[in-house]
Structure formats: C-alpha cells, structure tokens
C-alpha cells in the first residue's frame, strides 16, 4: 500500500510518516520507503491489520492508496500541488517586492508590513506545515531551520532578508518538485500508451470492449496506425510494429502469424488479428509501469546514508547556531550583529542541496533507462552498475539468438526396427521432449512438426536439470541427454552402443554442435538408438558488445553455460570472451558467480531470466534479457532489458557510471557551498541575502545537474 500526504508540504509529511511507521510493530522498516510526497509500505498482516495502519496515519492528514490504483491520479494530484506552490512563490515575490519598494520610497508603513506579511505567510506556509508535522514526531528538519532563520531576521529588524530567504527557499522547493516530476513524467507517460478499449471479434463482428473486460483467448483487430491494446500472438495478417516505447528497439519489428506482440506498441503498416495471451493487468506495459514505480520508491545507498545523517546534522546546525549566539554574547559582543551572523550561519549550513542531490540524479537515471527499454528495479542497482568489474553471460538466448535448430538426426546402425529411419528417431525423440520447455526440446518438436510426423504419447516424463530427460513410450523408457546424463543416469557403459554413442557425441561437438544421445531402456538393457545435433547462431553485435565492455574497463568477461565445452568455446571465441565455464548445472552457475565476486568484487550476471534465475539472484547485478515476455525476468533480475538488444548492456554500465559521477559532482557542490559559506561567515561574515542565494542556488544547481541524466543516451 502507499501512504500519501493530502495537504501540506509533501516531503516533510512523507518523512514524518516514514519515521512513525518504521517504529510500528508489524511494519517492515526495511521496506518503508520514501518517494516524493508519499511513503511505500510493506507490512505483515498477521501482526498489524491494514485498518489499524489507516487509523494510525489518518490523524496526520494522509490518504491510503492501493497499489493497483491508477498512477495517473497520483500524477494529477502532484501537478495540482505544484501549481499551487508556484502561485505561493509568486505571491511571496510580490509581497517581498512591495515591502522593499515601500520601504525604499519611504511609503506608508502599513503597506510595507502588509507586503512583508504576504511574503512571510505564503513563503513560509509549506515550510511551517512541514516543520510542525515533523515536530509532532519529536524530530527536526530543514523546514524548521528556514522558518527559525526567517523569524530571527524579522526579530532583529531585517524583514527583507527573511522574506528573501522564504522566497528563494519556496522557489527552490518548487523547482526541485518540478525537476523530479519531469523524471517521473517520462514513466507516467507510459500509461497513455495503453488504449482504453480494443476492437474484439465477436461472432464475426468487431465490438468495442474496454481492455479490462477482454479475456485471454479473445481475438482483437488492429489497423495501421493503431496502438496495440493488449499482449497477444498474431493469428492472421502481417505488419511492422514499432516497439521502441517498450523495448527501446530503434527499428520497427516485422510480425507474422505466430509472433508475439505487446500492448502499448504501435502497428505501422498492415492489419492484424491478435489472440490475447495476457489480461490487461498482466500485460508487459502494465508490469513495466508498476516495476518502475516500485524502483522510484526504493532509495539508493547514498540516499539512505544521507537520510540517516539528516536528523543529527540538523540538530548539529541548531547546536552550532546556539553556540554562535551564546559564545559572543558571553564575551560581551552586541546582540543584533551576533544574532544576525548566527541566522546567516544557520542558513548557510542547512543541507538542502545535500538531501536533494541523490534523488534528483537517481530518479532521472531510472527514467532515462526506462525510455531506452532498460528498467532498473531500484536506485541501488543504478549505483551498483557503476562498480561492475566482471560480467558473466549465459550462452543460449543471451549471447546466441536462442532460436536453436535441429541440424542432424542420425540413427545408429544396428539400432534395429525401433528406429528404421531419421523420421522414426525424430518422432520418438519428439514424443519424449514434447513436455519439456528446454530450447533443445522445442527445436526437436518443431522439426517433427515441420515433417508432419505422427508423435506418440509419452508417460512418466522426468527431467534432470542440465543433463537430459526421459519418459515411457510404447512400454519402454526413452532417454535423451548429454554425456553427463549418459554417464550418471543411464550408468550402463556396457549397454548396446553406449561407447559408440559417447564417441559420436565428441565428433559432433567438435563441429561446434550441441549434441544428445537417444537411448531406449527395456528389461533387456539399454540400447543407443541415435543422435541429435543442434546449432545456435551468435547474436549480431555480440562481439562488438564484448569489445565495448572491455573498453569500459571490465576486467573479466565469462561465459557460464550448461552446454558442452567445445560448443561453448566456439561461441566464446567468436564473441571474444575471456573465459568459458561449460557443462554447468544451475547451482554450479551460482558457485561460478560467487567465485567471480570473491576475485573481482562486483559482478553482473546476464541471462534470459528463466534457467539462470539463481545466478541472477546471486550476482551483484542481475541483468535479464527480453523481459517484455518473461515473467521470471521481472521477478528475479535487478535490471531488465525489455528487448533483446545486447548493446544495452554496456549502456547499463555507462549510465551507472555517469550517475555516480553526477552524484559525486552534486555532493561536491553541496558540501563545497556549505563549507565555503560557513568558513567565510566564521572568519569574516557575509550578508544574510548572500548566504540565502548561495544556499538555494546550490540546491537548484544540483537538481538541474541531476536532471541532465534524463537526456543521457
């Protein structure tokens, strides 16, 4: 659930509620995360009921939004609040100018003080609401610092300085909200890519149906120029589809019957009839929106550190201010100048720029990646991408195209009447592999279908991960597997043709083909029936991608695969990969990733998000390919490439490094401005307006610097 401010200053309300909830039994404090104006909450329903949570926060003027409530509503509220803040800033400026001009022209005092009253009222409204709310939770924040400094300036006869402080403070807050809002609008615009209805075929006629009422299996029609409303598979028609909004592909993709299409993409040329494969709430575009929203609510490590230091830092500023008043007064200094300098010191030392420096950059990076079809599942993963020193790749479907094809069907001489021809061997193998999701099994079944072979029913199907499969066909157990399967599962080297089978595997693998043995087991023993061999082509651009990673300074590039070593080395050599770890089971891939982490530190694992899930979860940065159609990719990986473009992998690392550099510059600006102003105030003194300009100017500067990441390509 998400808890939001209904009124008042967004960040202050969210931070106060966040602190309240982190100390509430039943709420996972690690999952109470701040985002602009709201708090994302994960809680244990066995320990605390949602109704109790609602009662707990209702007294603080908040509303509770369900996770499936449209984010468009959230964006509308934020836009309204931003416009209201802009009006308040304008009134503050008008009041400040009126007070200054009236005083300069020696006008009526009433007009002067009314002007300053307007400036203080509208300029300090959001800060006062936020400060009071934070104080109710026995905490202090920057809002309180600014309000105290403005009132302090007023108390010593410097109303213009106080009004100027409030004007620039409210202006910088509005600009921050606008800057961060821009990074969110790039993602919220995805919602507009979902049509509200679909033209569904019902009894031969097209009927307009809201997309939420379209069921799996329904067929809808899209014409040239239409936006595809739901995920599905093309049943008839051919066209080119612009998928750039979802996968980041620069060129339209040709679609024909049997091809998958995604909701939110644009049909360009021909008419298509598409069968729905996912309902509206499960579509790729909906999952993309929800995932990016969750990513924006998760803090980066730098931001979490700054959040932890904010409270003691603000208390330290108050302590420094009190000391700056007490010590000179104790030594006989004049009150007015001492108090004025203390207020200037308070403004200069306030950490506004420090606090906004991280979210401004990280949220912009997440939005920039989203527009390129690269989805970070949290701000922390953006920072992790900057530290990667080694990359591990799965082979099939990642470095290779994944459209494995059966190239050789070889019956063994002397196999008897069971497999008298290639077709008989292929039909038997397809019967066993029809229930497998492995890419080799799919290639076998597809080849049998192309030859229009009659495939028998199999019973008792079992798979041994990374090795092979077996099932009962016509009363006998049929085994299909690699060398490891034959040696460990079949385990009868003396069987008929086993030695010949293993020898033939070696010769096929020497040709760069992935090969398996087909054997039949009866009461009389095991007999090898023949061999199947497959090939898979390297993805275009794979070698260039590896070279680019090396140019970025990645120390080690490794292939981890369950395929045989000869085939893996052939693919690795073509791609220019440093090291090959072949014939690995899923748990062995995890061990390989752990060894790489112990040797190089931060390791990225790139896979297809299905059989590589354990390794993706283990790596410092898990990157899943083709997330637009893969549920497991969205659940397991830290970064999801919605398309299959290998060039996006160097982009992920470059974006992470650019974000880290931006964070470094932002923090240098923020702390540098504070150090310069505080040092100057303590040594020589500066006017309060100059401190205000330095403080608010550095805040706006880091916001705009972070915003530059929105245009990163």
LUMBA-457326 format. One record per residue (C-alpha): y, x, z; residue in three letters. Coordinates in steps of 0.02 Angstrom, whole numbers, plus 50000, padded with zeros to 5 digits. Each point is the difference from the previous one (the first is absolute). Last residue first. Example, Ala and Ser with C-alpha at 12.3 -4.5 7.8 and 13.67 -1.06 7.14 Angstrom:
BEGIN
499475068450357SER 498284993150033ALA 
END
This chain:
BEGIN
504095109048776UNK 501174998650150UNK 501314986249983UNK 499654992050168UNK 500005017450078UNK 501905000249986UNK 500054986950140UNK 499615013550126UNK 501605009149952UNK 500964983650011UNK 499414996850177UNK 500285018250050UNK 501814998949938UNK 500344983250084UNK 499525007050170UNK 500925016449970UNK 501584990149960UNK 499794989250154UNK 500015014850118UNK 501255010949908UNK 501204985449971UNK 499884994850183UNK 500255017950059UNK 501565001149890UNK 500644983550070UNK 499735006650179UNK 501135015049971UNK 499205017250021UNK 499845011450152UNK 500055019050009UNK 498405007050074UNK 499074984650063UNK 500584989049856UNK 499615013549870UNK 498245002450067UNK 499684981350006UNK 500644997949822UNK 499005014349925UNK 498404996150096UNK 500054981549955UNK 500375003449816UNK 498615012949993UNK 498774988350086UNK 500264986449869UNK 500225011349848UNK 498495010750046UNK 499004984250036UNK 500434993149829UNK 499655016549911UNK 498295001550083UNK 499594981849964UNK 500485002449818UNK 498905015449989UNK 498554990250075UNK 500314985849876UNK 499995012349854UNK 498375007150065UNK 499194983050014UNK 500634995049828UNK 499315016049926UNK 498314997350082UNK 499864982149939UNK 500635004949827UNK 498645013349990UNK 498764985650021UNK 500924988149883UNK 499525010449849UNK 498204994350026UNK 500464982749935UNK 498644987550047UNK 501154985950054UNK 500454992950171UNK 499995017450074UNK 499704996650185UNK 500565011650139UNK 499274999950176UNK 498304994449936UNK 498754988450082UNK 500544981849986UNK 500935000049836UNK 498675010949918UNK 498624988750067UNK 500744984949910UNK 500005008549830UNK 500824992049848UNK 501805005550014UNK 499455014750108UNK 499535010449847UNK 499875016850087UNK 499985002250188UNK 500925014150089UNK 499485004450179UNK 501205011950086UNK 499445010350150UNK 498234996649942UNK 498744990550105UNK 500374982449936UNK 499905005549820UNK 498385009250037UNK 499224984350076UNK 500644988949856UNK 499365011049858UNK 498674987549946UNK 501364986949971UNK 501805006549998UNK 499945008449831UNK 500335017250070UNK 501365012650041UNK 499895009450166UNK 501595008850058UNK 499835014350124UNK 501225006350134UNK 499425015450093UNK 499265012549878UNK 498405006650080UNK 499634987150135UNK 500584986349881UNK 498865006549862UNK 498534999850119UNK 500394982050049UNK 500104994849817UNK 498305008049968UNK 499244991250151UNK 500654983349937UNK 499265003449828UNK 498365003750089UNK 500054982850080UNK 500174992049828UNK 498515010049932UNK 500405015649904UNK 499135006249843UNK 501495011149956UNK 501375009850090UNK 501005008449862UNK 501445012150026UNK 501565005649907UNK 500284985749876UNK 500625004149824UNK 499664982749928UNK 498745005749868UNK 499195011750126UNK 499864986050127UNK 499164988449874UNK 498715013249954UNK 499785004850184UNK 499644981950047UNK 498714998149861UNK 499085015750057UNK 500144995750185UNK 499224982849993UNK 501054984850041UNK 500404994850179UNK 501735007149981UNK 501335010250090UNK 501155009549882UNK 501195012350082UNK 501795005749972UNK 500605013850117UNK 501725007450036UNK 501144985949943UNK 501645009149959UNK 500844986949890UNK 499505010349847UNK 498184997950052UNK 500234981250007UNK 500785000649827UNK 498525009849931UNK 498814987050073UNK 501004986049918UNK 500015009049832UNK 498115001850008UNK 499794981550040UNK 501204994449863UNK 498704989849907UNK 498594995450119UNK 498445010549982UNK 498604990949908UNK 498454992750082UNK 498245003549939UNK 498314992450041UNK 498175004849987UNK 498464989350034UNK 498265007550020UNK 498204994749980UNK 498474991350071UNK 499585011750144UNK 498394994550086UNK 499764997650185UNK 498334995650078UNK 498464989149966UNK 500624986550119UNK 501514998749889UNK 501655009549983UNK 501015000749840UNK 501275013549962UNK 501685000749910UNK 500875016850022UNK 501885001549999UNK 501285010149901UNK 501875003850001UNK 500345009649841UNK 500835016949980UNK 498715006949879UNK 499295010350144UNK 499764983350088UNK 498814994649863UNK 498995016250016UNK 499934998850189UNK 499444981949997UNK 498605004749880UNK 499325012350129UNK 500034986750135UNK 499054987949891UNK 498735012949945UNK 499635003750182UNK 499834981450036UNK 498924996249846UNK 498564991750094UNK 500275002450184UNK 499685016850082UNK 501795001650054UNK 499794984150103UNK 501544997950106UNK 500634984149913UNK 501384999150129UNK 500445018250038UNK 499615010149843UNK 500244986049873UNK 501594993950083UNK 500735017550011UNK 499635002949815UNK 500904984049949UNK 499374982350009UNK 499144984949924UNK 498414994050087UNK 498964985249940UNK 498824992050125UNK 498584990349918UNK 499574981450003UNK 500894995249838UNK 501615008350058UNK 500275005350181UNK 501625009050039UNK 500675017650023UNK 501675008750004UNK 500735017649995UNK 500755015050088UNK 501804998550060UNK 499624985550115UNK 498174994849996UNK 499954982649925UNK 498704986350024UNK 499514985149891UNK 498524989950066UNK 499744990049841UNK 500395002849817UNK 500104986849863UNK 499585005749823UNK 501305005049870UNK 499844994049820UNK 500985012149893UNK 501524994849899UNK 500345018249950UNK 501784998650064UNK 499354991650158UNK 498835014650034UNK 501455012249979UNK 501084989850120UNK 498614999950131UNK 499825019049990UNK 501895003050007UNK 500154988650151UNK 498605009550086UNK 500855016649967UNK 501644993350072UNK 499134994350159UNK 500164981450040UNK 498114997450007UNK 499124983349978UNK 499635002149814UNK 499365017550034UNK 498164995550018UNK 499904988549849UNK 501115011949900UNK 498765014250026UNK 498564989349935UNK 501014994349850UNK 500515018049962UNK 498215006350006UNK 499394986049887UNK 501445002649879UNK 499655018649988UNK 498204996349952UNK 498224998550065UNK 500554998850179UNK 498574992550101UNK 498715003649865UNK 499745017950053UNK 501265012450066UNK 499115013249897UNK 501585006249917UNK 501454996250115UNK 501234986849940UNK 501765006849967UNK 501524988650006UNK 501535011149968UNK 501864996249989UNK 500334986850131UNK 501874998250021UNK 501105002850153UNK 501674991149987UNK 500675008950155UNK 501375008949904UNK 499665016550086UNK 501095008450131UNK 500024984050103UNK 498704987849935UNK 498605012550025UNK 500575016550072UNK 500694998050176UNK 501465011550027UNK 500475011050150UNK 501795006450016UNK 500585014650106UNK 501705005050073UNK 500734982650035UNK 501555000850113UNK 501224989049902UNK 498714986249980UNK 499914998850190UNK 501854995050007UNK 499724985549880UNK 498414995550095UNK 501004997950161UNK 501114987049918UNK 498544988349978UNK 498754993349872UNK 500785009849857UNK 499844990849834UNK 500165008949834UNK 500244988349851UNK 501635008549950UNK 501084986150073UNK 499025001450162UNK 500345018750008UNK 501884997049998UNK 499844986650134UNK 498995011350114UNK 501225014449971UNK 501514988950038UNK 499164994350161UNK 499715018250049UNK 501775006049964UNK 501034986450087UNK 498674998750137UNK 500225018550044UNK 501895002850004UNK 500434983650088UNK 499665006650176UNK 500815017049975UNK 501564992549920UNK 500254988250147UNK 499745013950129UNK 501604998250104UNK 500705017250046UNK 501654997949907UNK 500364982850072UNK 499665005450179UNK 501035015949978UNK 501494990049937UNK 499854988550151UNK 499955015350114UNK 501535007549914UNK 500984984050027UNK 499454999250183UNK 500615017750030UNK 501644997049906UNK 500364984450103UNK 499395006350169UNK 500995016250013UNK 499005015150063UNK 499915004350185UNK 498355009650005UNK 499064984550058UNK 500784990549855UNK 499375013449879UNK 498224998750071UNK 499884981050015UNK 500514994849825UNK 498975012149895UNK 498594997850127UNK 500024981249970UNK 499955003049812UNK 498565012450015UNK 499014987550104UNK 500324986249874UNK 499465011649861UNK 498435004550099UNK 499584981650022UNK 500154998149812UNK 498845014949975UNK 498734993750128UNK 499914983349907UNK 499985007049823UNK 498675013450029UNK 498504988549977UNK 500794992149846UNK 500355017249926UNK 498175005050020UNK 499414983749922UNK 501205002949853UNK 499335017449970UNK 498214993650006UNK 500394986549869UNK 500104982350063UNK 498974985449938UNK 500964984249954UNK 500325005649821UNK 498145002949975UNK 499594982450060UNK 501224992949872UNK 499245011549868UNK 498274993350038UNK 500534981949997UNK 500875001949832UNK 498555009649921UNK 498744987350065UNK 501014986249918UNK 500125009849835UNK 498145003750000UNK 499534981850026UNK 499184994050161UNK 501304986950050UNK 500044993049823UNK 498124997949983UNK 498995013849920UNK 498885000449845UNK 500914987049893UNK 499354998449821UNK 501315004849870UNK 500384992549830UNK 501195011549908UNK 501354998149868UNK 500585015649909UNK 501475012150013UNK 500775004450167UNK 499124992550150UNK 500995005850153UNK 499255005450168UNK 500274990050161UNK 498174995350018UNK 498765012849940UNK 498865001249848UNK 498185005549986UNK 499195002549831UNK 498474989849947UNK 500814992849844UNK 501385011749938UNK 501515008250080UNK 501035014649934UNK 501095008550131UNK 501895000849981UNK 500745017550021UNK 500895007750151UNK 498624996550126UNK 500764997850174UNK 498514989850061UNK 500834983850054UNK 501694998649916UNK 499425010949855UNK 498564988249954UNK 500704994549830UNK 498554991149916UNK 499505002049817UNK 499034985549925UNK 498314993449946UNK 499294982650017UNK 498574992450097UNK 499245001050173UNK 501175013250074UNK 499565003550182UNK 501104994850145UNK 501405003650121UNK 501334986550008UNK 501674994649925UNK 500095010649841UNK 501845000949949UNK 500284991949833UNK 500795009549854UNK 498604995849879UNK 498984985450064UNK 498954998250158UNK 498614987250021UNK 499024996150157UNK 498134998850037UNK 499394994650171UNK 498565010450069UNK 500855004150166UNK 501144985650046UNK 501804995949952UNK 500884990050136UNK 501085014350066UNK 500525003749820UNK 500844983049984UNK 499164990949852UNK 500734995849829UNK 498614991949898UNK 499425006049830UNK 498714988649920UNK 498185003049954UNK 499294991150151UNK 501165009850116UNK 500685016549936UNK 501255007250125UNK 501795004449954UNK 500495009350159UNK 501364997150130UNK 501255008850114UNK 500015015949898UNK 499795015950105UNK 501195013649941UNK 501364993250114UNK 498995005850149UNK 500065017749932UNK 501904999450022UNK 499675001650187UNK 499395017849968UNK 501585006649915UNK 500984989150119UNK 499345010250146UNK 500815016449946UNK 501614990749967UNK 499924992350173UNK 499935017350076UNK 501655004449916UNK 500794983050035UNK 499515000550183UNK 500685017750013UNK 501624994649912UNK 500204985850124UNK 499695011650147UNK 501265012549928UNK 501324986349985UNK 499684993950178UNK 500235017750068UNK 501495003449886UNK 500894984250058UNK 499515002150183UNK 500635018050004UNK 501604995149910UNK 500314986250127UNK 499755012450142UNK 501185012749920UNK 501284986449967UNK 499924993650179UNK 500495016950076UNK 500844994750161UNK 498815007850126UNK 498974984250024UNK 499864996849813UNK 499205017049971UNK 498764996450140UNK 499614983049926UNK 499575008349835UNK 498965013750084UNK 499054987350107UNK 499624989249847UNK 499435015149899UNK 498855006850135UNK 499274982650033UNK 499554998049818UNK 499185017250004UNK 498674994250122UNK 499664996750184UNK 498504992950089UNK 499674988550146UNK 499284986249891UNK 501544989350025UNK 501005015549954UNK 499254999449825UNK 500564982049976UNK 501735004050064UNK 500165015049883UNK 499384990449848UNK 501184985550028UNK 501445012150032UNK 499635010249844UNK 499904984449893UNK 501674993650064UNK 500965016450012UNK 500894999849834UNK 500294981250003UNK 500764999250172UNK 500805017350005UNK 500854998149832UNK 500544982050035UNK 500725005550168UNK 500875014649914UNK 500884987949884UNK 500404988050143UNK 500695014850096UNK 501195004849861UNK 500524982149964UNK 500404997350184UNK 500955016550009UNK 501234993849867UNK 500395013649875UNK 500505018150031UNK 499625004549818UNK 498655012550053UNK 499314988050132UNK 499914985649878UNK 499215011049867UNK 498665006650118UNK 499564983050074UNK 499934991749829UNK 498965014249926UNK 498744998850144UNK 499904981049984UNK 499735000949812UNK 498705013750017UNK 499064990150132UNK 500094984449893UNK 499235009549854UNK 498615007150110UNK 499624982550065UNK 499884993649821UNK 498805014249957UNK 498934995850153UNK 499894981949942UNK 499465005649827UNK 498655011150076UNK 499384985750110UNK 499834988849848UNK 499065013549904UNK 498835003150147UNK 499614981650013UNK 499634998949814UNK 498875015450007UNK 498984992450140UNK 499814984049902UNK 499425009949849UNK 498695008050111UNK 499044983849989UNK 499074995850158UNK 498255007449994UNK 500295011550150UNK 500664985750105UNK 501815001250058UNK 500494998550182UNK 501824996650040UNK 501145009150119UNK 501414995350116UNK 499445010650150UNK 499354985050097UNK 498764997149860UNK 499185017150027UNK 498814996350142UNK 499734981949949UNK 499415005849829UNK 498865013050076UNK 499254986850114UNK 499684988849850UNK 499155014549911UNK 498785001350143UNK 499775016050099UNK 498445009750049UNK 498684992249886UNK 501294998049861UNK 500245019149997UNK 501685004149921UNK 500765007949845UNK 501884997849985UNK 501255003849861UNK 501775000450070UNK 501534993949907UNK 501805003649953UNK 499625014749887UNK 498235005250042UNK 499285005250165UNK 498175001750042UNK 498924993350140UNK 498335006749940UNK 499855014750119UNK 500534988550142UNK 498484989049970UNK 500514984150091UNK 498774993050126UNK 501045004650151UNK 501885000649957UNK 500855016850022UNK 500145003549813UNK 500604982149981UNK 501625002550097UNK 500405016449913UNK 499774991949830UNK 501064985050052UNK 501435011750044UNK 499795010049840UNK 499984984349894UNK 501554992850081UNK 500945016349982UNK 499485001849819UNK 500514982549945UNK 501704997650080UNK 500204982250060UNK 499074984849940UNK 498244994249960UNK 499225016850041UNK 498235001649933UNK 498225000750063UNK 498605002949874UNK 498204994650024UNK 
END
